[in-house]
Amino acid sequence: MSSELHNYQLQDGTEDESIQCILFRMGNEYYGLPISSVKEIIKPLPITRFPKSPPFVEGVIDLRGHILPIVNLPKMFGLEPLPLNEESRFVDIQMEGLNLGIVVDAVSEVIQIPLKQIEAAPAIVAGVEGKYLNGIARLEDRLILLLDLEQTFGQWRKQGQ
């Protein structure tokens, strides 16, 4: 399982291996991102829009002197996006060769998820061949969909990185 969770930071100081994730909400569902890929979480800032961008690209923001493209993750996944509100956040994601912000409905918490609580995502649920999810974790009374950042955003990495 750990090879499927390659972008998640493994914690093996305990008896059972686990991954450290930040949880966020889109609609009524909870998703997880590897904490190692999250630079910061910010309240929404004014967005400068670009004509002819894909519908899920909201535009760019000026984040303390750095230009950060903003992707509306609900729109990208074909979900009905909620209007920005007090709980909405931009999550600044850092990948090698790519820095972008994603719009989420709310950020919940940072948690450790034991690997034994993670199962592979069924392809029919996970989208095109299940490529956007690394797995689904069972936590108490909810399911957490673990995003595969490489599959979701890797196409936009700068070449040569």
Long-range contacts (C-beta under 8 A, 24 or more apart in sequence): 1-115, 1-118, 1-135, 2-115, 4-120, 4-134, 4-135, 5-115, 5-118, 5-134, 5-135, 5-146, 6-150, 7-34, 7-36, 7-37, 7-134, 7-148, 7-149, 7-150, 8-34, 8-36, 8-134, 8-146, 9-34, 9-35, 9-36, 11-112, 16-114, 16-115, 16-116, 17-114, 17-115, 18-112, 18-113, 18-114, 18-115, 19-112, 19-113, 19-115, 19-118, 19-146, 20-110, 20-111, 20-112, 20-113, 21-110, 21-111, 21-113, 21-144, 21-146, 22-91, 22-107, 22-109, 22-110, 23-107, 23-108, 23-109, 23-110, 23-111, 23-144, 24-89, 24-91, 24-104, 24-105, 24-106, 24-107, 24-108, 25-104, 25-105, 25-106, 25-107, 25-108, 26-73, 26-74, 26-77, 26-79, 26-104, 26-105, 27-74, 27-79, 27-80, 27-82, 27-105, 29-143, 29-145, 30-108, 30-142, 30-143, 30-144, 30-145, 31-104, 31-144, 31-145, 31-146, 31-147, 32-113, 32-137, 32-144, 32-145, 32-146, 32-147, 33-91, 33-93, 33-147, 33-149, 34-149, 35-110, 37-93, 37-94, 37-95, 37-149, 38-91, 38-92, 38-93, 38-94, 39-92, 39-93, 39-94, 39-99, 40-92, 41-89, 41-90, 41-91, 41-92, 41-107, 42-89, 42-90, 42-92, 42-101, 43-88, 43-89, 43-90, 44-84, 44-88, 44-89, 44-90, 44-103, 45-90, 58-103, 61-90, 61-101, 63-92, 63-101, 66-99, 68-92, 68-99, 68-100, 68-101, 69-100, 69-101, 70-100, 70-101, 70-102, 70-103, 71-100, 71-101, 71-102, 71-103, 71-153, 72-102, 72-103, 73-102, 73-103, 73-104, 74-103, 74-105, 76-152, 77-127, 77-132, 93-149, 93-153, 95-149, 95-150, 95-153, 95-154, 95-157, 96-157, 96-161, 97-157, 97-158, 97-159, 97-160, 97-161, 98-153, 98-154, 98-156, 98-157, 98-158, 98-161, 100-153, 100-156, 111-139, 113-137, 113-139, 113-144, 113-146, 118-146, 121-145
